[in-house]
Amino acid sequence: MRERLRRHGRGPVSSGARRPAQGPRAFGERLIVGVLSDEDVAKYKRKPIMTLAERVVVIEACRYVDVVLPNAPYRVTNEFLDRHGIDVVVHGDDLTADALTEVFDPVADAGKLRLVRYTVGVSTAELIRRCRAAPPVSGGTAFS
């Protein structure tokens, strides 16, 4: 059985981020999503909005996801893949060449990295921008 890993570092998980989970299923029979710790994410960008536990719960609820691995390593190694029975790593093609080398070099050298098209316009930064730009809700909360 072919297993593949999709890494997820930050949240919230948008509909655009959930939809591509279907894509990695083309590379194997099960989808395993590695979720980076809050501390690892904060080393290369801002601290996640959602905690690791919150991100794990959201990702576990995605119907295309079979297994979630909290605290996945920032640098993915072949040893990590072997330990979890993963054959292929799938990631968006939005990374720079330096980031690809830093994070995925061992698995790329082993021919185990597959890049899928990044969903343009769907990102945490865009969701934050839209929330900040939204007019205030008058008369209570957005749910009243």
N, CA, C and O atoms as a GROMACS GRO file, in nm:
protein
  576
    1MET      N    1   0.086  -0.117   0.000
    1MET     CA    2   0.000   0.000   0.000
    1MET      C    3   0.090   0.123   0.000
    1MET      O    4   0.181   0.135   0.082
    2ARG      N    5   0.064   0.214  -0.092
    2ARG     CA    6   0.143   0.338  -0.100
    2ARG      C    7   0.084   0.441  -0.005
    2ARG      O    8  -0.036   0.469  -0.007
    3GLU      N    9   0.171   0.497   0.078
    3GLU     CA   10   0.133   0.602   0.171
    3GLU      C   11   0.200   0.731   0.126
    3GLU      O   12   0.310   0.727   0.071
    4ARG      N   13   0.136   0.844   0.147
    4ARG     CA   14   0.200   0.970   0.119
    4ARG      C   15   0.176   1.068   0.231
    4ARG      O   16   0.078   1.058   0.306
    5LEU      N   17   0.268   1.162   0.240
    5LEU     CA   18   0.265   1.262   0.346
    5LEU      C   19   0.243   1.398   0.284
    5LEU      O   20   0.309   1.434   0.186
    6ARG      N   21   0.152   1.471   0.340
    6ARG     CA   22   0.134   1.612   0.303
    6ARG      C   23   0.163   1.690   0.430
    6ARG      O   24   0.108   1.659   0.536
    7ARG      N   25   0.247   1.790   0.420
    7ARG     CA   26   0.282   1.870   0.537
    7ARG      C   27   0.189   1.988   0.551
    7ARG      O   28   0.149   2.050   0.452
    8HIS      N   29   0.155   2.020   0.674
    8HIS     CA   30   0.074   2.137   0.700
    8HIS      C   31   0.134   2.208   0.819
    8HIS      O   32   0.145   2.150   0.928
    9GLY      N   33   0.173   2.333   0.799
    9GLY     CA   34   0.241   2.403   0.906
    9GLY      C   35   0.158   2.501   0.983
    9GLY      O   36   0.179   2.517   1.103
   10ARG      N   37   0.065   2.567   0.920
   10ARG     CA   38  -0.004   2.676   0.986
   10ARG      C   39  -0.153   2.669   0.958
   10ARG      O   40  -0.197   2.587   0.877
   11GLY      N   41  -0.231   2.754   1.022
   11GLY     CA   42  -0.374   2.754   1.003
   11GLY      C   43  -0.422   2.897   0.997
   11GLY      O   44  -0.337   2.986   1.007
   12PRO      N   45  -0.546   2.927   0.982
   12PRO     CA   46  -0.651   2.827   0.974
   12PRO      C   47  -0.650   2.755   0.840
   12PRO      O   48  -0.589   2.801   0.743
   13VAL      N   49  -0.717   2.641   0.837
   13VAL     CA   50  -0.724   2.564   0.714
   13VAL      C   51  -0.841   2.618   0.633
   13VAL      O   52  -0.956   2.612   0.676
   14SER      N   53  -0.811   2.671   0.516
   14SER     CA   54  -0.915   2.729   0.431
   14SER      C   55  -0.973   2.623   0.339
   14SER      O   56  -0.918   2.514   0.328
   15SER      N   57  -1.084   2.654   0.272
   15SER     CA   58  -1.143   2.559   0.178
   15SER      C   59  -1.045   2.527   0.067
   15SER      O   60  -1.043   2.415   0.017
   16GLY      N   61  -0.964   2.623   0.027
   16GLY     CA   62  -0.863   2.599  -0.075
   16GLY      C   63  -0.756   2.503  -0.027
   16GLY      O   64  -0.701   2.426  -0.106
   17ALA      N   65  -0.725   2.507   0.102
   17ALA     CA   66  -0.625   2.416   0.157
   17ALA      C   67  -0.683   2.276   0.172
   17ALA      O   68  -0.611   2.177   0.160
   18ARG      N   69  -0.812   2.267   0.200
   18ARG     CA   70  -0.874   2.134   0.212
   18ARG      C   71  -0.890   2.069   0.076
   18ARG      O   72  -0.866   1.949   0.062
   19ARG      N   73  -0.931   2.145  -0.024
   19ARG     CA   74  -0.955   2.090  -0.156
   19ARG      C   75  -0.833   2.020  -0.213
   19ARG      O   76  -0.848   1.911  -0.269
   20PRO      N   77  -0.711   2.076  -0.202
   20PRO     CA   78  -0.595   2.006  -0.256
   20PRO      C   79  -0.564   1.874  -0.187
   20PRO      O   80  -0.484   1.797  -0.239
   21ALA      N   81  -0.624   1.846  -0.073
   21ALA     CA   82  -0.601   1.717  -0.009
   21ALA      C   83  -0.645   1.604  -0.101
   21ALA      O   84  -0.596   1.491  -0.088
   22GLN      N   85  -0.736   1.633  -0.193
   22GLN     CA   86  -0.778   1.532  -0.289
   22GLN      C   87  -0.662   1.498  -0.383
   22GLN      O   88  -0.646   1.382  -0.421
   23GLY      N   89  -0.582   1.598  -0.421
   23GLY     CA   90  -0.472   1.579  -0.514
   23GLY      C   91  -0.371   1.476  -0.469
   23GLY      O   92  -0.337   1.386  -0.546
   24PRO      N   93  -0.320   1.485  -0.344
   24PRO     CA   94  -0.222   1.386  -0.300
   24PRO      C   95  -0.274   1.243  -0.299
   24PRO      O   96  -0.195   1.149  -0.305
   25ARG      N   97  -0.405   1.224  -0.294
   25ARG     CA   98  -0.459   1.088  -0.296
   25ARG      C   99  -0.426   1.019  -0.428
   25ARG      O  100  -0.427   0.896  -0.435
   26ALA      N  101  -0.398   1.095  -0.531
   26ALA     CA  102  -0.360   1.036  -0.659
   26ALA      C  103  -0.223   0.968  -0.650
   26ALA      O  104  -0.188   0.888  -0.737
   27PHE      N  105  -0.146   0.999  -0.546
   27PHE     CA  106  -0.012   0.943  -0.531
   27PHE      C  107  -0.008   0.819  -0.442
   27PHE      O  108   0.099   0.760  -0.424
   28GLY      N  109  -0.121   0.778  -0.387
   28GLY     CA  110  -0.122   0.662  -0.300
   28GLY      C  111  -0.261   0.632  -0.250
   28GLY      O  112  -0.358   0.698  -0.286
   29GLU      N  113  -0.270   0.531  -0.165
   29GLU     CA  114  -0.400   0.484  -0.116
   29GLU      C  115  -0.446   0.554   0.010
   29GLU      O  116  -0.565   0.555   0.040
   30ARG      N  117  -0.353   0.612   0.085
   30ARG     CA  118  -0.388   0.680   0.209
   30ARG      C  119  -0.317   0.814   0.214
   30ARG      O  120  -0.209   0.831   0.158
   31LEU      N  121  -0.379   0.910   0.282
   31LEU     CA  122  -0.320   1.042   0.298
   31LEU      C  123  -0.285   1.065   0.445
   31LEU      O  124  -0.372   1.064   0.532
   32ILE      N  125  -0.157   1.086   0.470
   32ILE     CA  126  -0.107   1.115   0.603
   32ILE      C  127  -0.062   1.260   0.601
   32ILE      O  128   0.018   1.299   0.515
   33VAL      N  129  -0.111   1.341   0.694
   33VAL     CA  130  -0.076   1.483   0.698
   33VAL      C  131   0.011   1.509   0.819
   33VAL      O  132  -0.029   1.484   0.932
   34GLY      N  133   0.131   1.559   0.794
   34GLY     CA  134   0.221   1.599   0.902
   34GLY      C  135   0.195   1.743   0.938
   34GLY      O  136   0.194   1.830   0.850
   35VAL      N  137   0.176   1.772   1.066
   35VAL     CA  138   0.147   1.907   1.113
   35VAL      C  139   0.264   1.954   1.198
   35VAL      O  140   0.300   1.891   1.298
   36LEU      N  141   0.322   2.067   1.157
   36LEU     CA  142   0.436   2.122   1.230
   36LEU      C  143   0.393   2.181   1.364
   36LEU      O  144   0.280   2.227   1.379
   37SER      N  145   0.484   2.180   1.460
   37SER     CA  146   0.457   2.243   1.589
   37SER      C  147   0.448   2.394   1.572
   37SER      O  148   0.499   2.450   1.475
   38ASP      N  149   0.384   2.459   1.667
   38ASP     CA  150   0.374   2.606   1.665
   38ASP      C  151   0.514   2.668   1.665
   38ASP      O  152   0.538   2.767   1.595
   39GLU      N  153   0.605   2.610   1.742
   39GLU     CA  154   0.740   2.664   1.753
   39GLU      C  155   0.816   2.652   1.620
   39GLU      O  156   0.886   2.746   1.581
   40ASP      N  157   0.802   2.540   1.552
   40ASP     CA  158   0.870   2.524   1.422
   40ASP      C  159   0.816   2.621   1.319
   40ASP      O  160   0.893   2.678   1.241
   41VAL      N  161   0.685   2.641   1.317
   41VAL     CA  162   0.627   2.735   1.222
   41VAL      C  163   0.676   2.876   1.250
   41VAL      O  164   0.711   2.950   1.158
   42ALA      N  165   0.681   2.914   1.378
   42ALA     CA  166   0.721   3.050   1.416
   42ALA      C  167   0.867   3.079   1.381
   42ALA      O  168   0.907   3.195   1.377
   43LYS      N  169   0.947   2.976   1.356
   43LYS     CA  170   1.087   2.996   1.318
   43LYS      C  171   1.100   3.052   1.177
   43LYS      O  172   1.198   3.120   1.146
   44TYR      N  173   1.004   3.024   1.090
   44TYR     CA  174   1.016   3.070   0.951
   44TYR      C  175   0.906   3.165   0.908
   44TYR      O  176   0.913   3.223   0.800
   45LYS      N  177   0.804   3.182   0.989
   45LYS     CA  178   0.702   3.284   0.963
   45LYS      C  179   0.631   3.316   1.093
   45LYS      O  180   0.676   3.272   1.199
   46ARG      N  181   0.524   3.389   1.088
   46ARG     CA  182   0.457   3.428   1.211
   46ARG      C  183   0.403   3.306   1.286
   46ARG      O  184   0.388   3.197   1.231
   47LYS      N  185   0.374   3.327   1.414
   47LYS     CA  186   0.315   3.222   1.497
   47LYS      C  187   0.178   3.186   1.440
   47LYS      O  188   0.103   3.276   1.400
   48PRO      N  189   0.144   3.058   1.435
   48PRO     CA  190   0.013   3.019   1.381
   48PRO      C  191  -0.103   3.080   1.459
   48PRO      O  192  -0.093   3.101   1.580
   49ILE      N  193  -0.211   3.109   1.390
   49ILE     CA  194  -0.331   3.163   1.454
   49ILE      C  195  -0.397   3.054   1.538
   49ILE      O  196  -0.438   3.078   1.651
   50MET      N  197  -0.406   2.936   1.482
   50MET     CA  198  -0.463   2.822   1.554
   50MET      C  199  -0.350   2.743   1.620
   50MET      O  200  -0.240   2.734   1.565
   51THR      N  201  -0.376   2.688   1.737
   51THR     CA  202  -0.276   2.606   1.805
   51THR      C  203  -0.257   2.475   1.729
   51THR      O  204  -0.337   2.440   1.642
   52LEU      N  205  -0.151   2.405   1.763
   52LEU     CA  206  -0.127   2.274   1.702
   52LEU      C  207  -0.249   2.184   1.723
   52LEU      O  208  -0.294   2.118   1.629
   53ALA      N  209  -0.301   2.180   1.844
   53ALA     CA  210  -0.416   2.094   1.874
   53ALA      C  211  -0.537   2.131   1.788
   53ALA      O  212  -0.608   2.043   1.739
   54GLU      N  213  -0.562   2.262   1.771
   54GLU     CA  214  -0.674   2.307   1.689
   54GLU      C  215  -0.654   2.268   1.542
   54GLU      O  216  -0.747   2.224   1.476
   55ARG      N  217  -0.532   2.287   1.492
   55ARG     CA  218  -0.504   2.251   1.353
   55ARG      C  219  -0.520   2.101   1.329
   55ARG      O  220  -0.572   2.058   1.226
   56VAL      N  221  -0.476   2.021   1.427
   56VAL     CA  222  -0.490   1.876   1.415
   56VAL      C  223  -0.637   1.836   1.407
   56VAL      O  224  -0.675   1.755   1.323
   57VAL      N  225  -0.721   1.894   1.492
   57VAL     CA  226  -0.864   1.862   1.491
   57VAL      C  227  -0.927   1.897   1.356
   57VAL      O  228  -1.004   1.818   1.301
   58VAL      N  229  -0.894   2.014   1.303
   58VAL     CA  230  -0.950   2.055   1.174
   58VAL      C  231  -0.905   1.961   1.063
   58VAL      O  232  -0.986   1.919   0.980
   59ILE      N  233  -0.777   1.927   1.061
   59ILE     CA  234  -0.725   1.841   0.955
   59ILE      C  235  -0.781   1.699   0.968
   59ILE      O  236  -0.809   1.635   0.867
   60GLU      N  237  -0.798   1.651   1.091
   60GLU     CA  238  -0.858   1.518   1.111
   60GLU      C  239  -1.000   1.513   1.056
   60GLU      O  240  -1.047   1.406   1.017
   61ALA      N  241  -1.069   1.626   1.054
   61ALA     CA  242  -1.208   1.630   1.006
   61ALA      C  243  -1.217   1.628   0.852
   61ALA      O  244  -1.326   1.609   0.798
   62CYS      N  245  -1.107   1.648   0.784
   62CYS     CA  246  -1.109   1.645   0.636
   62CYS      C  247  -1.128   1.503   0.587
   62CYS      O  248  -1.056   1.412   0.628
   63ARG      N  249  -1.225   1.483   0.502
   63ARG     CA  250  -1.260   1.347   0.461
   63ARG      C  251  -1.151   1.276   0.382
   63ARG      O  252  -1.149   1.153   0.379
   64TYR      N  253  -1.060   1.349   0.320
   64TYR     CA  254  -0.955   1.284   0.242
   64TYR      C  255  -0.834   1.247   0.326
   64TYR      O  256  -0.742   1.181   0.276
   65VAL      N  257  -0.831   1.288   0.452
   65VAL     CA  258  -0.717   1.263   0.539
   65VAL      C  259  -0.740   1.136   0.620
   65VAL      O  260  -0.844   1.120   0.684
   66ASP      N  261  -0.642   1.046   0.614
   66ASP     CA  262  -0.652   0.920   0.688
   66ASP      C  263  -0.582   0.924   0.823
   66ASP      O  264  -0.631   0.867   0.920
   67VAL      N  265  -0.467   0.991   0.830
   67VAL     CA  266  -0.388   0.996   0.953
   67VAL      C  267  -0.327   1.136   0.965
   67VAL      O  268  -0.285   1.195   0.865
   68VAL      N  269  -0.322   1.188   1.087
   68VAL     CA  270  -0.255   1.315   1.115
   68VAL      C  271  -0.138   1.287   1.209
   68VAL      O  272  -0.153   1.218   1.310
   69LEU      N  273  -0.021   1.341   1.174
   69LEU     CA  274   0.097   1.326   1.257
   69LEU      C  275   0.134   1.463   1.317
   69LEU      O  276   0.200   1.543   1.252
   70PRO      N  277   0.090   1.489   1.441
   70PRO     CA  278   0.126   1.616   1.506
   70PRO      C  279   0.276   1.622   1.530
   70PRO      O  280   0.342   1.519   1.546
   71ASN      N  281   0.329   1.744   1.534
   71ASN     CA  282   0.472   1.766   1.560
   71ASN      C  283   0.561   1.698   1.457
   71ASN      O  284   0.668   1.646   1.491
   72ALA      N  285   0.518   1.700   1.332
   72ALA     CA  286   0.601   1.646   1.224
   72ALA      C  287   0.728   1.731   1.215
   72ALA      O  288   0.726   1.849   1.249
   73PRO      N  289   0.837   1.672   1.171
   73PRO     CA  290   0.962   1.749   1.165
   73PRO      C  291   0.961   1.854   1.055
   73PRO      O  292   0.899   1.835   0.950
   74TYR      N  293   1.030   1.965   1.080
   74TYR     CA  294   1.043   2.070   0.979
   74TYR      C  295   1.119   2.015   0.858
   74TYR      O  296   1.078   2.035   0.744
   75ARG      N  297   1.228   1.947   0.882
   75ARG     CA  298   1.308   1.885   0.775
   75ARG      C  299   1.267   1.740   0.766
   75ARG      O  300   1.287   1.662   0.859
   76VAL      N  301   1.209   1.703   0.654
   76VAL     CA  302   1.157   1.568   0.636
   76VAL      C  303   1.272   1.478   0.590
   76VAL      O  304   1.341   1.507   0.493
   77THR      N  305   1.290   1.367   0.662
   77THR     CA  306   1.398   1.274   0.630
   77THR      C  307   1.342   1.140   0.585
   77THR      O  308   1.226   1.109   0.608
   78ASN      N  309   1.427   1.063   0.520
   78ASN     CA  310   1.387   0.929   0.479
   78ASN      C  311   1.362   0.839   0.601
   78ASN      O  312   1.278   0.749   0.595
   79GLU      N  313   1.433   0.864   0.709
   79GLU     CA  314   1.411   0.786   0.832
   79GLU      C  315   1.269   0.811   0.886
   79GLU      O  316   1.202   0.718   0.929
   80PHE      N  317   1.226   0.938   0.883
   80PHE     CA  318   1.090   0.971   0.926
   80PHE      C  319   0.988   0.898   0.837
   80PHE      O  320   0.891   0.841   0.887
   81LEU      N  321   1.010   0.901   0.707
   81LEU     CA  322   0.919   0.831   0.615
   81LEU      C  323   0.916   0.682   0.644
   81LEU      O  324   0.808   0.622   0.650
   82ASP      N  325   1.032   0.622   0.661
   82ASP     CA  326   1.039   0.478   0.690
   82ASP      C  327   0.967   0.444   0.820
   82ASP      O  328   0.894   0.345   0.827
   83ARG      N  329   0.988   0.526   0.924
   83ARG     CA  330   0.926   0.502   1.056
   83ARG      C  331   0.774   0.502   1.047
   83ARG      O  332   0.708   0.430   1.122
   84HIS      N  333   0.718   0.582   0.956
   84HIS     CA  334   0.572   0.593   0.943
   84HIS      C  335   0.517   0.522   0.820
   84HIS      O  336   0.398   0.535   0.790
   85GLY      N  337   0.600   0.448   0.750
   85GLY     CA  338   0.554   0.372   0.633
   85GLY      C  339   0.507   0.462   0.518
   85GLY      O  340   0.410   0.428   0.449
   86ILE      N  341   0.574   0.574   0.499
   86ILE     CA  342   0.534   0.670   0.396
   86ILE      C  343   0.624   0.653   0.274
   86ILE      O  344   0.746   0.648   0.286
   87ASP      N  345   0.562   0.645   0.156
   87ASP     CA  346   0.637   0.625   0.032
   87ASP      C  347   0.668   0.755  -0.042
   87ASP      O  348   0.772   0.767  -0.107
   88VAL      N  349   0.577   0.852  -0.032
   88VAL     CA  350   0.586   0.974  -0.112
   88VAL      C  351   0.547   1.094  -0.027
   88VAL      O  352   0.454   1.086   0.054
   89VAL      N  353   0.619   1.206  -0.044
   89VAL     CA  354   0.584   1.332   0.021
   89VAL      C  355   0.526   1.424  -0.085
   89VAL      O  356   0.584   1.440  -0.193
   90VAL      N  357   0.412   1.485  -0.057
   90VAL     CA  358   0.345   1.576  -0.150
   90VAL      C  359   0.339   1.715  -0.085
   90VAL      O  360   0.299   1.728   0.030
   91HIS      N  361   0.378   1.817  -0.162
   91HIS     CA  362   0.376   1.954  -0.110
   91HIS      C  363   0.342   2.048  -0.224
   91HIS      O  364   0.364   2.015  -0.340
   92GLY      N  365   0.288   2.165  -0.191
   92GLY     CA  366   0.260   2.267  -0.292
   92GLY      C  367   0.388   2.316  -0.357
   92GLY      O  368   0.495   2.311  -0.297
   93ASP      N  369   0.375   2.364  -0.479
   93ASP     CA  370   0.492   2.410  -0.555
   93ASP      C  371   0.527   2.557  -0.527
   93ASP      O  372   0.594   2.621  -0.608
   94ASP      N  373   0.482   2.608  -0.414
   94ASP     CA  374   0.504   2.749  -0.380
   94ASP      C  375   0.634   2.774  -0.304
   94ASP      O  376   0.658   2.888  -0.265
   95LEU      N  377   0.715   2.675  -0.283
   95LEU     CA  378   0.838   2.693  -0.208
   95LEU      C  379   0.952   2.742  -0.298
   95LEU      O  380   0.956   2.710  -0.417
   96THR      N  381   1.043   2.819  -0.241
   96THR     CA  382   1.161   2.861  -0.314
   96THR      C  383   1.257   2.742  -0.326
   96THR      O  384   1.242   2.641  -0.257
   97ALA      N  385   1.353   2.754  -0.415
   97ALA     CA  386   1.452   2.647  -0.432
   97ALA      C  387   1.529   2.624  -0.302
   97ALA      O  388   1.557   2.509  -0.266
   98ASP      N  389   1.562   2.733  -0.230
   98ASP     CA  390   1.633   2.719  -0.103
   98ASP      C  391   1.549   2.647   0.001
   98ASP      O  392   1.600   2.562   0.074
   99ALA      N  393   1.419   2.680   0.008
   99ALA     CA  394   1.330   2.613   0.103
   99ALA      C  395   1.314   2.466   0.068
   99ALA      O  396   1.313   2.380   0.157
  100LEU      N  397   1.302   2.435  -0.060
  100LEU     CA  398   1.291   2.294  -0.102
  100LEU      C  399   1.413   2.216  -0.056
  100LEU      O  400   1.401   2.105  -0.005
  101THR      N  401   1.531   2.274  -0.074
  101THR     CA  402   1.655   2.208  -0.033
  101THR      C  403   1.660   2.192   0.118
  101THR      O  404   1.692   2.084   0.168
  102GLU      N  405   1.627   2.299   0.191
  102GLU     CA  406   1.634   2.297   0.338
  102GLU      C  407   1.539   2.194   0.399
  102GLU      O  408   1.574   2.124   0.493
  103VAL      N  409   1.418   2.186   0.344
  103VAL     CA  410   1.313   2.104   0.406
  103VAL      C  411   1.305   1.963   0.348
  103VAL      O  412   1.284   1.866   0.421
  104PHE      N  413   1.322   1.951   0.217
  104PHE     CA  414   1.292   1.824   0.151
  104PHE      C  415   1.409   1.759   0.078
  104PHE      O  416   1.389   1.660   0.009
  105ASP      N  417   1.531   1.812   0.092
  105ASP     CA  418   1.643   1.761   0.014
  105ASP      C  419   1.662   1.610   0.025
  105ASP      O  420   1.680   1.544  -0.078
  106PRO      N  421   1.660   1.552   0.146
  106PRO     CA  422   1.681   1.407   0.154
  106PRO      C  423   1.577   1.326   0.078
  106PRO      O  424   1.611   1.230   0.008
  107VAL      N  425   1.450   1.365   0.090
  107VAL     CA  426   1.345   1.287   0.022
  107VAL      C  427   1.342   1.318  -0.127
  107VAL      O  428   1.308   1.231  -0.208
  108ALA      N  429   1.377   1.441  -0.165
  108ALA     CA  430   1.385   1.475  -0.307
  108ALA      C  431   1.496   1.394  -0.374
  108ALA      O  432   1.478   1.341  -0.483
  109ASP      N  433   1.612   1.385  -0.308
  109ASP     CA  434   1.723   1.307  -0.362
  109ASP      C  435   1.686   1.160  -0.379
  109ASP      O  436   1.738   1.091  -0.467
  110ALA      N  437   1.596   1.112  -0.292
  110ALA     CA  438   1.552   0.972  -0.300
  110ALA      C  439   1.438   0.954  -0.399
  110ALA      O  440   1.389   0.842  -0.417
  111GLY      N  441   1.395   1.063  -0.465
  111GLY     CA  442   1.286   1.054  -0.563
  111GLY      C  443   1.149   1.038  -0.500
  111GLY      O  444   1.057   0.987  -0.564
  112LYS      N  445   1.135   1.082  -0.376
  112LYS     CA  446   1.009   1.063  -0.304
  112LYS      C  447   0.928   1.191  -0.286
  112LYS      O  448   0.828   1.190  -0.214
  113LEU      N  449   0.968   1.300  -0.350
  113LEU     CA  450   0.897   1.428  -0.337
  113LEU      C  451   0.816   1.455  -0.463
  113LEU      O  452   0.867   1.448  -0.574
  114ARG      N  453   0.688   1.486  -0.443
  114ARG     CA  454   0.600   1.525  -0.553
  114ARG      C  455   0.543   1.661  -0.522
  114ARG      O  456   0.487   1.682  -0.414
  115LEU      N  457   0.556   1.755  -0.614
  115LEU     CA  458   0.501   1.889  -0.597
  115LEU      C  459   0.371   1.900  -0.674
  115LEU      O  460   0.362   1.856  -0.789
  116VAL      N  461   0.271   1.959  -0.609
  116VAL     CA  462   0.141   1.982  -0.674
  116VAL      C  463   0.118   2.132  -0.683
  116VAL      O  464   0.176   2.209  -0.607
  117ARG      N  465   0.036   2.172  -0.777
  117ARG     CA  466   0.011   2.314  -0.799
  117ARG      C  467  -0.050   2.379  -0.675
  117ARG      O  468  -0.146   2.329  -0.617
  118TYR      N  469   0.008   2.491  -0.637
  118TYR     CA  470  -0.039   2.571  -0.523
  118TYR      C  471  -0.168   2.641  -0.563
  118TYR      O  472  -0.180   2.689  -0.676
  119THR      N  473  -0.264   2.648  -0.472
  119THR     CA  474  -0.390   2.717  -0.498
  119THR      C  475  -0.369   2.866  -0.479
  119THR      O  476  -0.363   2.914  -0.365
  120VAL      N  477  -0.358   2.939  -0.588
  120VAL     CA  478  -0.332   3.083  -0.584
  120VAL      C  479  -0.451   3.157  -0.522
  120VAL      O  480  -0.566   3.125  -0.551
  121GLY      N  481  -0.422   3.254  -0.438
  121GLY     CA  482  -0.526   3.338  -0.380
  121GLY      C  483  -0.592   3.281  -0.256
  121GLY      O  484  -0.678   3.345  -0.196
  122VAL      N  485  -0.552   3.160  -0.216
  122VAL     CA  486  -0.608   3.100  -0.095
  122VAL      C  487  -0.492   3.079   0.002
  122VAL      O  488  -0.411   2.987  -0.014
  123SER      N  489  -0.486   3.167   0.101
  123SER     CA  490  -0.377   3.157   0.198
  123SER      C  491  -0.422   3.215   0.331
  123SER      O  492  -0.522   3.287   0.339
  124THR      N  493  -0.348   3.183   0.433
  124THR     CA  494  -0.377   3.239   0.564
  124THR      C  495  -0.362   3.390   0.562
  124THR      O  496  -0.442   3.462   0.621
  125ALA      N  497  -0.259   3.438   0.493
  125ALA     CA  498  -0.238   3.584   0.484
  125ALA      C  499  -0.358   3.652   0.420
  125ALA      O  500  -0.399   3.759   0.464
  126GLU      N  501  -0.416   3.591   0.318
  126GLU     CA  502  -0.533   3.650   0.252
  126GLU      C  503  -0.654   3.647   0.345
  126GLU      O  504  -0.730   3.744   0.349
  127LEU      N  505  -0.673   3.539   0.420
  127LEU     CA  506  -0.784   3.532   0.515
  127LEU      C  507  -0.770   3.638   0.625
  127LEU      O  508  -0.868   3.701   0.664
  128ILE      N  509  -0.648   3.658   0.674
  128ILE     CA  510  -0.624   3.761   0.776
  128ILE      C  511  -0.655   3.898   0.718
  128ILE      O  512  -0.720   3.979   0.784
  129ARG      N  513  -0.610   3.925   0.597
  129ARG     CA  514  -0.636   4.054   0.532
  129ARG      C  515  -0.786   4.078   0.519
  129ARG      O  516  -0.833   4.189   0.547
  130ARG      N  517  -0.862   3.977   0.477
  130ARG     CA  518  -1.007   3.992   0.462
  130ARG      C  519  -1.075   4.017   0.596
  130ARG      O  520  -1.167   4.098   0.604
  131CYS      N  521  -1.030   3.948   0.701
  131CYS     CA  522  -1.089   3.969   0.834
  131CYS      C  523  -1.064   4.112   0.882
  131CYS      O  524  -1.153   4.176   0.938
  132ARG      N  525  -0.944   4.160   0.861
  132ARG     CA  526  -0.910   4.296   0.904
  132ARG      C  527  -0.988   4.401   0.824
  132ARG      O  528  -1.021   4.507   0.876
  133ALA      N  529  -1.017   4.371   0.698
  133ALA     CA  530  -1.087   4.466   0.611
  133ALA      C  531  -1.238   4.464   0.629
  133ALA      O  532  -1.308   4.555   0.585
  134ALA      N  533  -1.289   4.360   0.692
  134ALA     CA  534  -1.434   4.347   0.709
  134ALA      C  535  -1.487   4.456   0.802
  134ALA      O  536  -1.422   4.491   0.900
  135PRO      N  537  -1.604   4.510   0.770
  135PRO     CA  538  -1.661   4.613   0.858
  135PRO      C  539  -1.701   4.552   0.992
  135PRO      O  540  -1.736   4.434   0.999
  136PRO      N  541  -1.696   4.631   1.098
  136PRO     CA  542  -1.736   4.579   1.229
  136PRO      C  543  -1.885   4.539   1.228
  136PRO      O  544  -1.966   4.598   1.157
  137VAL      N  545  -1.915   4.441   1.305
  137VAL     CA  546  -2.052   4.395   1.317
  137VAL      C  547  -2.122   4.482   1.420
  137VAL      O  548  -2.074   4.496   1.532
  138SER      N  549  -2.234   4.540   1.383
  138SER     CA  550  -2.308   4.625   1.478
  138SER      C  551  -2.415   4.543   1.548
  138SER      O  552  -2.473   4.452   1.489
  139GLY      N  553  -2.441   4.576   1.672
  139GLY     CA  554  -2.549   4.511   1.746
  139GLY      C  555  -2.515   4.373   1.799
  139GLY      O  556  -2.607   4.294   1.822
  140GLY      N  557  -2.392   4.342   1.820
  140GLY     CA  558  -2.359   4.212   1.879
  140GLY      C  559  -2.251   4.141   1.800
  140GLY      O  560  -2.163   4.204   1.741
  141THR      N  561  -2.260   4.010   1.801
  141THR     CA  562  -2.158   3.930   1.734
  141THR      C  563  -2.201   3.896   1.593
  141THR      O  564  -2.315   3.921   1.554
  142ALA      N  565  -2.112   3.839   1.518
  142ALA     CA  566  -2.142   3.798   1.380
  142ALA      C  567  -2.245   3.686   1.379
  142ALA      O  568  -2.305   3.658   1.275
  143PHE      N  569  -2.267   3.620   1.493
  143PHE     CA  570  -2.357   3.506   1.498
  143PHE      C  571  -2.494   3.540   1.554
  143PHE      O  572  -2.577   3.451   1.569
  144SER      N  573  -2.518   3.667   1.586
  144SER     CA  574  -2.648   3.702   1.647
  144SER      C  575  -2.750   3.734   1.541
  144SER      O  576  -2.865   3.765   1.572
   0.00000   0.00000   0.00000
